[in-house]
């Protein structure tokens, strides 16, 4: 498990990346915990972000990393999170407990 300091440092880095995202694009920073990146591979998204920017139904979407690699994923609106495809993204990027992502 990541320490408080490791988690805080990862969030700081993700926030710096977030400031360089296109202005006007809705975004947030998400700190990874074990169930995001091990076993169940479920990424719950902030409900306020989903309510304001995403539909309430299931939606196919594409995750794109900083290098332009794309990953098909399934957003489940009724549960405000990512399922199908998230696992591949998490494994390919070797995400671990305590890592943080900037998402938009």
Contact map, one row per residue, 1 for C-alpha under 8 A:
11100000000000000000000000000000010000000000000000000000000000000000000000000000000000000000000011000000
11110110000000000000000000000000000000000000000000000000000000000000000000000000000000000000000011000000
11111110000000000000000000000000000000000000000000000000000000000000000000000000000000000000000001000000
01111111000000000000000000000000000000000000000000000000000000000000000000000000000000000000000000000000
00111111100000000000000000000000000000000000000000000000000000000000000000000000000000000000000000000000
01111111110000000000000000000000000000000000000000000000000000000000000000000000000000000000000001000000
01111111111000000000000000000010000000000000000000000000000000000000000000000000000000000000000001110000
00011111111100000000000000000000000000000000000000000000000000000000000000000000000000000000000000000000
00001111111110000000000000000000000000000000000000000000000000000000000000000000000000000000000000000000
00000111111111000000000000000010000000000000000000000000000000000000000000000000000000000000000001110000
00000011111111100000000000001110000000000000000000000000000000000000000000000000000000000000000000111000
00000001111111110000000000000000000000000000000000000000000000000000000000000000000000000000000000000000
00000000111111111000000000000000000000000000000000000000000000000000000000000000000000000000000000010000
00000000011111111100000000001000000000000000000000000000000000000000000000000000000000000000000000011100
00000000001111111110000000001000000000000000000000000000000000000000000000000000000000000000000000000100
00000000000111111111000000000000000000000000000000000000000000000000000000000000000000000000000000000000
00000000000011111111100000000000000000000000000000000000000000000000000000000000000000000000000000000100
00000000000001111111100000111000000000000000000000000000000000000000000000000000000000000000000000000110
00000000000000111111100000000000000000000000000000000000000000000000000000000000000000000000000000000000
00000000000000011111111000000000000000000000000000000000000000000000000000000000000000000000000000000000
00000000000000001111111010000000000000000000000000000000000000000000000000000000000000000000000000000001
00000000000000000001111110000000000000000000000000000000000000000000000000000000000000000000000000000000
00000000000000000001111110000000000000000000000000000000000000000000000000000000000000000000000000000000
00000000000000000000011111000000000000000000000000000000000000000000000000000000000000000000000000000000
00000000000000000000111111100000000000000000000000000000000000000000000000000000000000000000000000000001
00000000000000000000000111110000000000000000000010001000000000000000000000000000000000000000000000000001
00000000000000000100000011111000000000000000000000000000000000000000000000000000000000000000000000000111
00000000000000000100000001111100000000000000000000000000000000000000000000000000000000000000000000000111
00000000001001100100000000111110000000000000000000000000000000000000000000000000000000000000000000011110
00000000001000000000000000011111000000000000100000000000000000000000000000000000000000000000000000011110
00000010011000000000000000001111100000000000000000000000000000000000000000000000000000000000000001111000
00000000000000000000000000000111110110000000000000000000000000000000000000000000000000000000001111111000
00000000000000000000000000000011111110000000000000000000000000000000000000000000000000000000000111100000
10000000000000000000000000000001111111000000000000000000000000000000000000000000000000000000000110000000
00000000000000000000000000000000111111111100000000000000000000000000000000000000000000000000000000000000
00000000000000000000000000000001111111011110000000000000000000000000000000000000000000000000000000000000
00000000000000000000000000000001111111111100000000000000000000000000000000000000000000100110001110000000
00000000000000000000000000000000011111111000000000000000000000000000000000000000000000000000000000000000
00000000000000000000000000000000001011111000000000000000000000000000000000000000000000000000000000000000
00000000000000000000000000000000001111111100000000000000000000000000000000000000000000000000000000000000
00000000000000000000000000000000001111111110000000000000000000000000000000000000001001100100000000000000
00000000000000000000000000000000001110011111000000000000000000000000000000000000111001100000000000000000
00000000000000000000000000000000000100001111100000000000000000000000000000000000111001000000000000000000
00000000000000000000000000000000000000000111110000000000000000000000000000000011110000000000000000000000
00000000000000000000000000000100000000000011111011000000000000000000000000000001110000000000000000000000
00000000000000000000000000000000000000000001111111000000000000000000000000000001000000000000000000000000
00000000000000000000000000000000000000000000111111100000000000000000000000000001000000000000000000000000
00000000000000000000000000000000000000000000011111110000000000000000000000000000000000000000000000000000
00000000000000000000000001000000000000000000111111111100000000000000000000000000000000000000000000000000
00000000000000000000000000000000000000000000111111111111000000000000000000001001000000000000000000000000
00000000000000000000000000000000000000000000001111111111000000000000000000000000000000000000000000000000
00000000000000000000000000000000000000000000000111111100000000000000000000000000000000000000000000000000
00000000000000000000000001000000000000000000000011111110000000000000000000000000000000000000000000000000
00000000000000000000000000000000000000000000000011111111000000000000000000001000000000000000000000000000
00000000000000000000000000000000000000000000000001101111111000000000000000001000000000000000000000000000
00000000000000000000000000000000000000000000000001100111110000000000000000011101000000000000000000000000
00000000000000000000000000000000000000000000000000000011111000000000000000011100000000000000000000000000
00000000000000000000000000000000000000000000000000000011111100000000000001111100000000000000000000000000
00000000000000000000000000000000000000000000000000000010111110000000000001111000000000000000000000000000
00000000000000000000000000000000000000000000000000000000011111000000000111100000000000000000000000000000
00000000000000000000000000000000000000000000000000000000001111100000000111100000000000000000000000000000
00000000000000000000000000000000000000000000000000000000000111110000011110000000000000000000000000000000
00000000000000000000000000000000000000000000000000000000000011111000011110000000000000001000000000000000
00000000000000000000000000000000000000000000000000000000000001111111111000000000000000000000000000000000
00000000000000000000000000000000000000000000000000000000000000111111110000000000000000000000000000000000
00000000000000000000000000000000000000000000000000000000000000011111100000000000000000000000000000000000
00000000000000000000000000000000000000000000000000000000000000011111100000000000000000000000000000000000
00000000000000000000000000000000000000000000000000000000000000011111110000000000000000000000000000000000
00000000000000000000000000000000000000000000000000000000000000011111111000000000000000000000000000000000
00000000000000000000000000000000000000000000000000000000000001111001111100000000000000000000000000000000
00000000000000000000000000000000000000000000000000000000000001110000111110000000000011011000000000000000
00000000000000000000000000000000000000000000000000000000000111100000011111000000000110000000000000000000
00000000000000000000000000000000000000000000000000000000000111100000001111100000011111000000000000000000
00000000000000000000000000000000000000000000000000000000011110000000000111110000011111000000000000000000
00000000000000000000000000000000000000000000000000000000011110000000000011111001111100000000000000000000
00000000000000000000000000000000000000000000000000000001111000000000000001111111111000000000000000000000
00000000000000000000000000000000000000000000000001000111111000000000000000111111100000000000000000000000
00000000000000000000000000000000000000000000000000000001110000000000000000011111000000000000000000000000
00000000000000000000000000000000000000000001000000000000000000000000000000011111100000000000000000000000
00000000000000000000000000000000000000000001111001000001000000000000000000111111110000000000000000000000
00000000000000000000000000000000000000000111100000000000000000000000000000111011111000000000000000000000
00000000000000000000000000000000000000000111100000000000000000000000000011110001111111000000000000000000
00000000000000000000000000000000000000001110000000000000000000000000000011110000111111100000000000000000
00000000000000000000000000000000000000000000000000000000000000000000000111100000011111100000000000000000
00000000000000000000000000000000000000000000000000000000000000000000001111000000011111111000000000000000
00000000000000000000000000000000000000001110000000000000000000000000001011000000011111111100000000000000
00000000000000000000000000000000000010001100000000000000000000000000000000000000001111111110000000000000
00000000000000000000000000000000000000000000000000000000000000000000001000000000000011111111000000000000
00000000000000000000000000000000000000000000000000000000000000100000001000000000000011111111100000000000
00000000000000000000000000000000000010001000000000000000000000000000000000000000000001111111111000000000
00000000000000000000000000000000000010000000000000000000000000000000000000000000000000111111111000000000
00000000000000000000000000000000000000000000000000000000000000000000000000000000000000011111111000000000
00000000000000000000000000000000000000000000000000000000000000000000000000000000000000001111111000000000
00000000000000000000000000000000000000000000000000000000000000000000000000000000000000000111111100000000
00000000000000000000000000000001000010000000000000000000000000000000000000000000000000000111111110100000
00000000000000000000000000000001110010000000000000000000000000000000000000000000000000000000011111100000
11000000000000000000000000000001110010000000000000000000000000000000000000000000000000000000001111100000
11100110010000000000000000000011100000000000000000000000000000000000000000000000000000000000000111110000
00000010011000000000000000000011100000000000000000000000000000000000000000000000000000000000001111111000
00000010011011000000000000001111000000000000000000000000000000000000000000000000000000000000000001111100
00000000001001000000000000001111000000000000000000000000000000000000000000000000000000000000000000111110
00000000000001101100000000111100000000000000000000000000000000000000000000000000000000000000000000011111
00000000000000000100000000111100000000000000000000000000000000000000000000000000000000000000000000001111
00000000000000000000100011110000000000000000000000000000000000000000000000000000000000000000000000000111
